[in-house]
Amino acid sequence: MDTPLSTIAVVGLGTMGAGIADVLARAGREVIGIDISDTAAAQAVAALEASTARAVARERITEEERQDVLARFRTFSDLHAAAEADLVIEVVPESYEAKQEVLRALDGIVRPDAILATGTNALSVTRLAADSAHPQRVLGLHFFAPVQAMKLVEVVSSVLTDPRAVDAVTRLAQDLGKEPVAVGDRAGFIADGLLFGYLNQAAAMYEAKYASREDIDAAMTLGCGLPMGPLALLDLVGVDTARTVLEAMYAASHDRLHAPAPILKQLSEAGLTGRKAGRGFYTYAAPGSGEVVRDALTPLTSAGTGTGREVSSVGVAGSGTMASGIAEVFAKAGYAVVLAARSQEKADTAKARIAKSLARSVDKGRMTAEARDTTLALITPAGSLDAFAEVDLAVEAVAEDLTVKQELFARLDKICKPGAVLATTTSSLPVIACARATTRPQDVIGMHFFNPAPAMKLVEIVRTVLTGDDVHATVREVTAKIRKHPVDCGDRAGFIVNALLFPYLNNAIKMVQEHYATLDDIDAAMKLGGGYPMGPFELLDVVGLDVSLAIEQVLHREFRDPGLAPAPLLEHLVAAGCLGRKTGRGFREYARR
């Protein structure tokens, strides 16, 4: 186990196995590719030929180097070809039976000092190792697809694993230019342990007809900056694979959030397993294609549900960052905006904040000085809600406190003219509770902007059971005019984004609380393995731990699921006043400004 891993066998040459072989061969290793399918072996060779040809065309390697890489990759159909390998990586289908069969066979083939690595992303490495004649040399080596691009490699130890084997494969991962993260044997490990619970919740949300597949995916890409929406990602991973991973996770955790959504079973058993089948949550141009094509579920270009009302003037209530950002967005789109605060001084300060924001846009060449002046001229600061008497749309962006919002809506009901649309920007409170504070609940709707409002493209449009069709149509039209992307959802806690995001964040906290992984390893795993713009703990400290706890509590109260109960560690940090960046300390410490 102390010798360099220079000859490596890869058993299973599907997409993942071929990708691992590609990376190994390029890094100078002798690679033995093994697959019972001659077609799979030929496709793996063709994939390496194509990827190295592209590298030559881009002048990243020479043609001579390319030929050396190709010569280092040989394919076979018999496991005995692995006899002289220093390391064998199995990437066969995700089932105990298939993997145990390979590992048992390898026991009688490879050298005593060879390392056996399973590429499982969810199954128990301990269980697989225990079935081997030499369990101390078995570990997990979990790459992420596409292997050539994704930096993360999870190195998974069981209680039986020899530390020398862990050290050897960790050095190998580093030599491949990867970022190895050492983890214990737990279903899903770090990245998939967090990712698949989130994907499962998204599938359940879609199955419940809470939101369309397009709106769920758009919400998470535009609202969280994720590289791909959850349902599109399920199609890429494979619906059947996701179901297998979740079943393994549920067997270990008994957490209802991991119990596979029934739709995953339905799609799997119907053969609608995602891109590889040409159809899953979406329909694709052909099996293996990533091109989505229209089907019976594809929405029409316009998702409005009626003729909207005329909106030429907008009132924004509030003086904080969100209120000023929303006012800026409407003014940039040409709407006359009344920005009302509790005093004229606060309203003037909010407008001054907008002026600074616009000045930065001018300095960066994003808008002209003339456009800035025109935008500012459209904003009228006011020290009272009475200034909303003639607005067509009133948007509140005050404190996230239901009593405060209800009092404000009761006042808007008296002040705003008949036919004005009343919108709340709440991120977690029930919109219907705001509507019921008025005598015109049909005119009330949720319009959830994301922070910072000028930059974030998403707006969640939240209908209550009483919201009028024309009000819904009005807000969709207005959202398009201010160059935001509207997604429709019903009036329940968290809407789309927070209902999917915060259970994921809460589960990350539980991993740390249970001493399974460190903050740094979890953040690295989600950024490098999932393509997330921020790790969960970076994000929690930015959002604010108090805000996060409040949202977790709302979700737990609404859905009554034990798995949604806020992690005690989060509660303890909030109680201690460690609220994130704004206090200088949250999960991490920050320099005081």
N, C-alpha and C positions, 0 to 999 in steps of 0.2 A: 504493500500500500504506500510505501515511501518513494517508489519509483515514479518518474514523470509519466503522465498519462499520454503516451504518444500514439498508441493504436487504440481506436475506439470503435466499437460496434454499435450500430443503431438498429434496433429490431422494431420494424413497423415503419414503412416509408409512405405514410399518408402525408397530409399537409404539414403536420407538426414534425414528424420524423424527417421528412425531406428538408425542412427548414433547419433542423438541428445539424443534419449532415452537411448542409451548405456552409453553415457557420464554422463547423469544425474543420472542414477541408480548407477553407480560406485561411484559417488560423494555423495551417501547417501540420495538422494531424492526419495520420493515415486513417481513413474512414471505411469501415466495412458495413455496407448497407444490406440488411436482411429483410426479405418479405416473401411470403409464400406466393404472392401475386406477381407474375412477371410484368403485368401492366403497371402496377404501382412502382416497381423498380425502374421500369423504363421512364415513367413520368418523373420520378425523382432525378434521374440522370438528365432528362430534358430540362427540368427546372433549373438545375445547376448550370447547365450549358447556357440557358437563356439569361440567368442572373449574371454570370461572369461575362457574357457577351455585352450586356448593358454596362458593366463596370469598365470594360475596355473602351466602349464607345464614349463613356464619360471621362476617359483618361485617368481612372482611379487605379487600374492595373494595366500591365502590358499584356500583349498576346502570349508572350512566353510564360508569364506568371499565370495566365489563365490556363494554359495547357498543363502546368504543374498542378494546379488545383484539381483539374479534371482527372489527372492521373492518380491523384490520391484518393479518389472515390471509386470503390469497386462494389458491385452488387451481387448478392447470392440469394438462393431460395432456401438454404439449409442452415439451421442454427449452428452446425458444427463449424461454420466459417468464423465463428467468434472465438475459436479455441485459443488463439494467441492474443486476444484483446486485453488491454490493461483495464479497460472500463467498458461495460455494456450498459447502454441506455435503452430500456424497453419503452416503446410508445405504441403499444397495441391497444385495442378498444378498452374503454373504461369499465371493466368488470373484473371482479376478483378471480373468477374462473379462468379468464383469458390470461391474466397477468401471472397467476400462480402456475399455470401450465408452462409458461415461458421460463419463469424463474426456477422451477423444479428441473426443467430440461437443462438449463444452463449450469446447474450444480454439477452435472456429470460431464460438462464440456470444457468450461473455462479453467484457468490456472487457479490454484488455491489463494493466491494473493490478488486476484482480479476483484474489482469493485463492481457490484451490480446496482444499478440505479433504476428506479421506477419513475416514469414520467407522469404518474397519476396527479390529478389536480384535486382529488377529493377522498380517495380511498385510504384506508388505514395502512400506513407504511409498516407499522408494527405487525399487523396481521399478515401482511405479505412477507415480511422478514421472518416471522416465526415459522412459516411454512417452508423456509429454505434450510438446507443442510448447514449453511454458514450464515446465520442471521446477522452476525457482527459486520459483515461486509455489504449489507443491503441498506440503502438509503433512498431518499426521494430527491429528484432533481427536476424541478418544475420550471420549464421554460414557458414563455408567453408568446402568443401569435400576434403578428408575424415575427418569427424568431429573429430574422435579420435586423429588424428595427427595434424591437422591445428590449430594453436594457435589463429588466429584472430577471433574476433566477432565484427561486426559493430552494434552499438546501435544507432538506427535511431529515431530521434525525429521529430514530426511535430510541427507546431506552436500551436497546441492544446494540446500537451502532457504535463501531470503533471510531473514536475521535480522529484517528489518522485518516480514515476514509473521508470524513467530513473535510479535513484540512486539504486533502488532495483534490477533491472536486471543487472546493472553494477557490483554490489557486487556479484550477482550470477555467472556472467561470471568469475570473479576473483576467486571465490570458486571452479570453474570447472578447474582452472589452465589455463584459457584463458587470452588473452590480449584484453580487450575491448577498442574500439575506438569510441568516440562519434561523430556522423556526423548528418548533417541536411538532410532534405528530398529532394533528387535530384536523378534523374534516374541513376541507376548504383552505387550510393553512391561513395566511393573512389575506392576500388579495382576493382570492375567490371566496373566502369565508365572509368577507364584507360585500363583495360584488354580487354574489348570487342571491343573497337575501334581498338586496335592492331590486335585482332583475325579477325575482319572484313576486315582489310587491307590485311591480309595474304590470306584470302579466295578470295578477289578480284584479288590479284597478281596471284594466282593459276588459277583462272577462265580466266585471260587474257593470259594464257599459257606463262607467263614470265619465270617461273621456275617450275620444277616438285615438287610434294608434298614432296617427300623425300628430295630434296635439300632445300626447304624452311624450313622444320623442322630441318634438320641438321644444317643449317646456324644459326638458332636462339639458338639451344642448344649448339653448339660448339663455336659460335661467341659471345654469350652473357651469357653463363653459365646457361641458363634456364633449369628447370627440365624436360620440355616437349616442343616439337615443337607446333606451333599454330594450325596446322591442326589436329594433334593427340589430342590436347587439346579440340578442337571443337567436335571431335568424343566422347571424354570422357564426356564433359559437356552435349552434346546432340545438334545436329544441330538445331532442332526445338526450344530448349530452348534459344540458342544463338540468333536465329532470333527474338524471342519474346522480349528478353532483348534489342536488338538493335532497334527494332521498338519503344519501350518505350523511349529509349534514344533519338532517332531521333525526336520523337514527342515533346520532351522537348527542344532539342537543335537546331534542324533544321540544324545541321552540317552534311555536305555530308559524312564525315568520319564515321558517325553513321548510314547512310542509308544502310540497309542490302544488302550485295552483292547478286545479283540475284541467284547465285549458291546456297545460303542458302535456298531460297524459293524452288528452283527446287529439291534439295535433300529432304527437309522436305515434300513436297507434294508427292514425290515418295516413302515416307516411309523409306528413307535412312538416318536415324537420328543419326547414329553413332554406338558406341559399343552396346548400348541396342538393336539395330535392327540387329546387325551383319554386318552392312555395312554403311559407311558414306563416308568420304573422302578416307578411307581405307576399306579393306575387312577383317573381323575377322573370327576366327575359328567357332564361334557360337554366337548367340545373348547373350550379357552380357560378352563375353570373351574379354580379352585384348590382345589376341594373334593375331598379324597381319599375314595374309596369302597372298600368291601371287595372283595377279589378272591380268587382261589384261593391267593394267597401270604400273605394277611393272617393273622397268628398268632391263635390263640385267646387269650382274656383271660388265662388262666393258662398260662404256658409251662413249668411244672414238669414234671419227667420221672418223677415217682414220689411216694410218700408220704414226707414228711420226718420227721426225728427230733425228739423233744421237746427244746426249748432253753429253759431258765429262768435259767441262769447262764453268764456269759461271762468268760473270762480274756483280758486284753490285756497282751502282753509288750512292754516298752519304756518309756522315760521322756521321749522327745522330744515335739515339738509334735504330730506325727501320732498317736502313741500316746495322748496325753492327749485329743486331739480325738475319736478313735474311742471311747475310754472314755466320754467325755461323751455321745456320740451314743447308745450302748447304754443308759446310765443314764437318759437322758431318756425312752427308750422303755419304761422299767420293768424292765430286766434287772438282776439282781444282778451287779456287776462286780468282779473281782479285777484290780487294776492292779499288775503285778509289774515291778520294775526290778532292777538289779544290787545295789542296797543299799536299806535302808529309807529312808534319807535322800533318795535319788533318787526313790523312789516317793512319799514325802510331798511333795516339791517338785512332782512331776507333778500330784498331787491339788490342791495349792495353785493351780497354773495353771488347773485346771478351775474351781476356786472363783472365781477372778478373771473367767473367761469367763462364768460363770453370773451373777455380780454385774453385769457389763455388760448382760446380757440383762434383768435386773430393772430396772436404771436406764433402759433404753430401752423398758420396758413390754412386753417380749416374753414375760416369764414372771413369775409371782408369787413373792414371797419364800418362800411355803410350798412351791411347786414346786421352787424352788432347794434348799431344805433337804432335801426328799424325795429329789431327785436325788443330792445329795452323800452322803446316808446310804447309798445303794445302792453306793457305791464304796469298796472296801477296798484300801488300799495295802499292798503286800507286798514284802519285800526278797529274795524267792526264788521261783523257778518252782514250788517244792514246793507253793505255795498253789493251784496249778491242779489238784490231785488230783481234785476233784469237779466241775469245770466241764464244761458240755455242749459249749461251743464255745471253742476257744483261738485267738486272733488274734495273730499276731506282727507287730510294727511296729518292728523293730530296724534296724540299719544295712543299707544296700543292698549287702551283701557276701555272696556265695554261701557262702563258708566259714562265716561267722558264722551265717547262716540254717540251714545244714545241721547245725551243731553244736546249735543251739537245737532243731531238729525232732527230733534224736536224743534230746535230753533230754525233750522233750514226749512222745515215744513211750513213755518209761519212766514218766513221772509221771502223765499223763492216764489217766482210766479208760477201759475198753473202750467203744467206741461214741461217744466224744467226737469232734467234728469239728475238724480242725486246718487253720487257714487262714493263708496268707501274704498280706501286703499289697504284695508286690513290684510294682514298676512296669515291670520289664524283664527280670528274671532268670527262668530256666525253673522253673516250678512243679514239674515232674516231678523235678528234681534235689533239691528239698526233700522230696518224697514218698518218694524212694528212700532217704533217710536214716532212714526209719522202717520198721517191720515191718508197717505198715498203710497202704500207699499209697492204698488205696481210700477212706480217710477224709480225704485231703488235697486241698485246693482253693485256688484263688487268689481273694482278695477285695480287689480293688484300690480303695481309697478315694482321693479327690482332696482336695488341700489348699486351704483349711482344711476338715477333715472335717465340722464342725458345719454349715457353710454349703453345701458342694457336694453336689448331689443324686445324682450318679452313683456307681455301684459296678460295676466290671467283674468279672464272675464267670467265673473261668478254670478250665475243666475240663481235666484231663490225660486221657490214654487209659486211665488206671487209676481215675479218680474214679468212685465209685459213684453210681448214679442217685438214691438216697435222700439222699446227701450234697449233691448238686446241688440237689435239691428243698428240703432243709433251709435252705441258704444263701439261696436265692431267697425263701423264706418269711420268714426272719429279715430280709433286706434290705427287704422290704415293710413289716415291722413297725417298723423303725427309720426309716421314711418316706424311704427312698432309692429311686432308680430302678435296677433291675438290668438289665444287658445281658450276654448270653452270648457268650463267645468261646473259641477254642481256645488251647492253650499254645504260643504262638510269640512271638518278640521284639516288644515294643511293644504287644501286644494290639491294641485298636482305636485308642485315642486317640493314644498316642505313636507308633504306626506310621504314622499319617497326619500328625500334627503336626510331628514333628521333621525329616522330609525337607523340608517346607515352610520351616521355620526355617533349615535348612542351605542351601537354595537362595537364601534372602534374603541370607545371609552371602556366598554366592558372587557375588551382584550387586554388593555393596559391594567385595568383593575384586577384582572385575574392573573397578571404577571406572565401572560402568554408571549407578549412582544413589547418592544419599547416604542415610545412616541416616534423616534426617528425611523425605526424600521417600518412602522405602519405607514407613516407619511411617504417614505421612499417607495414602499410597495404599491401604494395607490397611484403615485405619480408615474413611476417607471413601468408598472405592470398594467395599470388601467388607463394611463394617459390622462389622469385627472390634473387640472391646472394647479390645484393645491391639495396637500394631504389633509386628512380629516382634522388633525389637531391645529394645523395652520389656519384652517377655515374656522374652526370653533373659536379660536382666539380673536380672529377678525370680526366675526359675527357678534361675539360677546357671549360669555357663558351664561349670564342671566337671561338673555334673550333666548338662547338655545334651550335652557331649562324650562322657560315658560312655554315654548312651543312643544317640547316633549310632554309637558304636563297636560296641555290641551289635547294632544293626540291620544294620550293614555286615557283621559277622561272620556273622550268621544268613542273610541273603539274598544275600550275595556279589555285590551289584549295584554296579558302579563309581560309579553316580550317588548312592549312599548313603554314599560315603566322606566322613568329616568334612572340612569346608572347612579348608584350612591356616590361614586367619586365626583360626578358632576355636581350633585347636591352639596357635597362637602366643600368643594372649591367655591361655589357661589356663597355659601354661608360664611366662608372665610374672607369674602370680599375680593377673591381672585377672579376677576371677570374677563380677563383677556388683555388685549393690547391697551384698551382704554384705561386700565388701572395699573399697567406696567407688569402685571403677572396674571397668567391664566394657567394653561398647561405648561407654558414656558415663561421665562422671565424676559422682559424687554427693557431697554434703556429708557429712562425717563427723559422726556423732551423738555 
